Amino acid sequence: MIEIDQSQLDQYQKNLIQSLEKSRSEISEILLRSNHSSHILAAKQIQKASNDEMIELVSKLDLPSISHKVAKINEIDAALNNIQIGLYGLCSDCEEEINVERLNAQPTTHRCLDCDTKYKKQKHNHFKL
């Protein structure tokens, strides 16, 4: 069993927070370029908000131009919450440890490779008629 040590966990947390701030900036930039006054107001609120407030604000925005960024923010938030409660690096399906190389490549992943493969296959089969 490979355990993530505290220094690795701290580095994951630091990188996730940096990704969250980058996403915040990107969303703010998109909204500021808009012609809608409500988007500009939302951008200013997002810039000043705490991380929790920002996540709540962006989740309420229903704009196709930022939907993938909002999804990314939600994934980052989930990973940061898992760090706080001591579950980061454990598969959400089987509760086995996620390979460190997998976490390095995709720090927001919450499934081991086997469970992710099963999930994607099941999801794909679900959409077949």
Backbone torsions as a table, in degrees:
resi	resn	phi	psi	omega
1	MET	NA	125.6	179.7
2	ILE	-97.1	119.0	178.1
3	GLU	-102.6	146.8	175.2
4	ILE	-81.6	126.2	178.5
5	ASP	-83.7	169.2	-174.2
6	GLN	-61.2	-36.9	-180.0
7	SER	-67.8	-37.4	176.3
8	GLN	-65.9	-42.7	179.9
9	LEU	-62.1	-42.1	177.1
10	ASP	-61.7	-38.9	179.5
11	GLN	-68.5	-41.4	176.0
12	TYR	-59.7	-44.9	-179.3
13	GLN	-62.1	-44.6	179.1
14	LYS	-60.5	-46.0	-179.6
15	ASN	-65.1	-39.5	178.5
16	LEU	-65.1	-41.5	178.4
17	ILE	-64.3	-40.2	176.6
18	GLN	-63.0	-40.8	177.5
19	SER	-64.6	-38.1	178.0
20	LEU	-63.2	-44.5	179.3
21	GLU	-66.4	-37.3	177.3
22	LYS	-64.0	-43.8	178.9
23	SER	-64.3	-38.5	176.9
24	ARG	-58.7	-46.9	-179.8
25	SER	-63.4	-43.1	-179.3
26	GLU	-62.8	-43.5	178.9
27	ILE	-65.3	-42.9	178.4
28	SER	-59.7	-42.7	179.4
29	GLU	-62.3	-43.9	179.2
30	ILE	-61.7	-45.5	-178.4
31	LEU	-67.4	-37.5	179.7
32	LEU	-67.0	-27.2	178.0
33	ARG	-77.8	-8.9	-178.1
34	SER	-73.8	156.7	176.2
35	ASN	-88.9	-7.3	-177.0
36	HIS	-86.5	128.3	-179.2
37	SER	-63.3	-31.9	179.2
38	SER	-67.2	-32.6	177.9
39	HIS	-70.3	-39.7	179.3
40	ILE	-65.6	-41.4	176.7
41	LEU	-62.8	-43.1	178.7
42	ALA	-61.9	-40.2	178.9
43	ALA	-61.1	-42.8	179.5
44	LYS	-66.4	-38.3	178.0
45	GLN	-66.7	-40.2	-179.9
46	ILE	-62.8	-39.3	-179.2
47	GLN	-64.9	-32.9	-176.1
48	LYS	-93.0	-16.4	-171.9
49	ALA	-75.3	153.5	170.6
50	SER	-66.8	169.5	-179.5
51	ASN	-59.3	-44.8	179.9
52	ASP	-62.9	-43.2	178.8
53	GLU	-65.3	-40.7	179.6
54	MET	-62.7	-43.1	179.6
55	ILE	-62.6	-41.2	177.8
56	GLU	-64.4	-43.3	-179.7
57	LEU	-63.2	-49.0	-176.6
58	VAL	-69.2	-28.4	178.6
59	SER	-67.1	-25.3	179.4
60	LYS	-82.5	-17.0	-179.7
61	LEU	-78.0	125.4	-179.4
62	ASP	-110.7	71.1	-177.4
63	LEU	-122.4	123.3	-179.8
64	PRO	-57.0	-31.3	-176.7
65	SER	-68.4	-17.8	-179.6
66	ILE	-122.6	3.3	-174.0
67	SER	-58.4	-40.1	179.3
68	HIS	-69.3	-31.3	177.7
69	LYS	-72.7	-36.6	176.6
70	VAL	-64.9	-41.7	177.8
71	ALA	-61.4	-40.9	179.0
72	LYS	-64.2	-41.9	178.6
73	ILE	-61.5	-41.2	178.7
74	ASN	-64.8	-37.5	176.4
75	GLU	-65.5	-42.7	178.9
76	ILE	-63.4	-44.3	179.3
77	ASP	-60.6	-42.6	178.5
78	ALA	-61.8	-42.3	179.3
79	ALA	-64.7	-42.6	178.1
80	LEU	-64.3	-38.4	176.5
81	ASN	-64.8	-39.0	177.1
82	ASN	-63.6	-35.9	175.7
83	ILE	-62.2	-46.3	-177.9
84	GLN	-61.2	-37.7	-176.5
85	ILE	-96.0	4.7	174.6
86	GLY	81.8	20.8	-179.2
87	LEU	-110.6	2.7	-178.5
88	TYR	-64.7	135.4	179.1
89	GLY	91.1	-0.6	176.2
90	LEU	-106.8	137.7	179.9
91	CYS	-64.7	132.4	-179.0
92	SER	-72.2	-14.9	179.6
93	ASP	-96.7	-55.6	-174.8
94	CYS	-102.0	-10.1	179.0
95	GLU	67.9	12.8	173.2
96	GLU	-81.3	161.6	178.9
97	GLU	-68.8	141.3	175.3
98	ILE	-85.5	136.4	-179.8
99	ASN	-54.9	134.5	-178.0
100	VAL	-59.8	-37.3	178.3
101	GLU	-62.9	-37.1	177.7
102	ARG	-65.8	-42.8	177.7
103	LEU	-65.3	-37.9	177.9
104	ASN	-63.0	-40.1	-179.1
105	ALA	-74.6	-35.5	-177.0
106	GLN	-142.7	84.8	-174.2
107	PRO	-62.1	-17.0	-179.5
108	THR	-93.7	0.7	-179.1
109	THR	-63.1	145.4	179.9
110	HIS	-130.0	13.5	176.0
111	ARG	-131.8	145.2	171.8
112	CYS	-70.2	169.1	-176.5
113	LEU	-61.3	-43.8	-179.4
114	ASP	-61.4	-48.5	-178.9
115	CYS	-67.7	-35.6	178.8
116	ASP	-66.4	-39.8	177.3
117	THR	-63.1	-45.6	177.8
118	LYS	-62.1	-43.1	179.9
119	TYR	-60.7	-48.4	-178.9
120	LYS	-64.6	-38.8	178.4
121	LYS	-65.5	-44.2	179.4
122	GLN	-64.5	-42.5	179.3
123	LYS	-63.4	-43.0	-179.9
124	HIS	-63.0	-44.0	179.7
125	ASN	-67.0	-30.2	179.4
126	HIS	-63.6	-34.7	-177.0
127	PHE	-84.7	-8.6	177.5
128	LYS	-75.1	144.6	177.7
129	LEU	-95.9	NA	NA
